[in-house]
Amino acid sequence: MERTHIRDFTRGSIPKALMVFAWPLFLSNLLQVVYNMVDMIVVGRALGKAGISAVSVGGDVSHFLTFIAMGFSAAGQVIIARYIGAKQQDKLGRFVGTMSGFLMAAAVVISAAALLCQDVILRLMNTPQEAYAGAVAYSTVCMMGLVFIYGYNIVSAVLRGMGDSRHPFIFISIAAVLNLALDFVFVLGLGMGPGGAALATVISQAVSFISCTVLLVRRHKDFGLDTKLRDFIHWDGEMLSALVKLGTPMAIKSASIQISKLFVNSFINSYGVAISAFAGIANKLASISNLVSNALNTAGSTMVGQNIAAGEYSRVKKIMLCIAAISLTIAGAISMVIVLFPEAVFGVFTDDPTVMEIAYPYIPIAVMLFAGSAMRSIMNALINGSGNYRINFATAILDGIVMRIGLALLFGLALGMKHYGFWLGDALAGFTPFFIGLVFYRSGKWKKAGAQS
């Protein structure tokens, strides 16, 4: 039977393929940002800056707990793409079972550990006292629903690795609408506060996960997935080794970036509830800056992975140039909106004058965030798609820890710029993957079978 849902990116127009593949990914990321922003907007309007701070801190903690899912699902996507590029589709079913079983087990362990350490984590975050109860409620619900968040990352990675970005977009669209409706019911209607906002998010993620899973089960032949129940329990040692080898540095990169953000935000939260509330708004702007970057990075990783596996090296350069043209153009346009209409942008979240006063000096930092996000998408597609775990590990340490924490401490404490210094350091650190990737590209080592080296 023809496998109609597996796409071959080693032939045909690169700009067209990239746009067709990346567009649904962008919309999916946009919807995820939107329904996370809805949590903050609804809670902020209902409970003020203490509510915004609670969602911000609770969201930071819960997002950190997804680092294993983010890293290993990204690695799984690349490995699936490489199997397809190398014409080894017969391995897909066994690999998907191994990856799924491993990550779902990890979700259960991490969820239990997080619940046990929740108070310690929130204290380390310097959670403002006014926001503490709300942060506990928000993070508790997210921790208990972590298995659904992990599950959605797994099934989405499988689909994206095969070149299917349309179905994840459909299911995340359903989740976004559901999340919006449940926010109004739980937060405004039932007065559940931050905990209600978190419950709306978890239920929406669960619906997305279950919907994607049903699709893969019903149409497994179209996807070339001959997966047996035992594959989820008895993992293939060689495949698990390849996943761990590539997934570990990707997970470390995700974790280190999140740890550095938690570290930075813990200092920021100590400056008071108004600054803590604006930190939540700044984080949402950072999420917006990553929309295009993540979509192009995800699409580019699959395309690069297939073409390296197929030996089509000239197409890899064209993919990177195409990513550069799209990401830099969009980053410039969004920056102009922030610069020209700051009141409209920041006013969406709050009308509190103490929070708005913090916003205006932040504008240049926001522009740097957009520029760094655009530039790193070019090289992250190469670094991730190559499957080179050594470069991924180097990027994880330098980007996630050394530069982010180092620059934040330099500007925030050493140079006395306080919260603006921490935000500036984080923005400048975002350029790190671009320079690492540039050296990697010039070396030519990306042409080797990285995941198997």
Secondary structure, 3 states (H helix, E strand, C coil): CCCCCCCCCCCCCHHHHHHHHHHHHHHHHHHHHHHHHHHHHHHHHHHCHHHHHHHHHHHHHHHHCCHHHHHHHHHHHHHHHHHHHCCCHHHHHHHHHHHHHHHHHHHHHHHHHHHHCHHHHHHHCCCCHHHHHHHHHHHHHHHHCHHHHHHHHHHHHHHHHCCCCHHHHHHHHHHHHHHHHHHHHHHHHCCCHHHHHHHHHHHHHHHHHHHHHHHHHHCCCCCCCCCCHHHHHCCCHHHHHHHHHHHHHHHHHHHHHHHHHHHHHHHHHCCCHHHHHHHHHHHHHHHHHHHHHHHHHHHHHHHHHHHHHCCCHHHHHHHHHHHHHHHHHHHHHHHHHHHHCHHHHHCCCCCCHHHHHHHHHHHHHHHHHHHHHHHHHHHHHHHHHHCCHHHHHHHHHHHHHHHHHHHHHHHHHHCCCHHHHHHHHHHHHCCHHHHHHHHHHHHCHHHCCHHHC
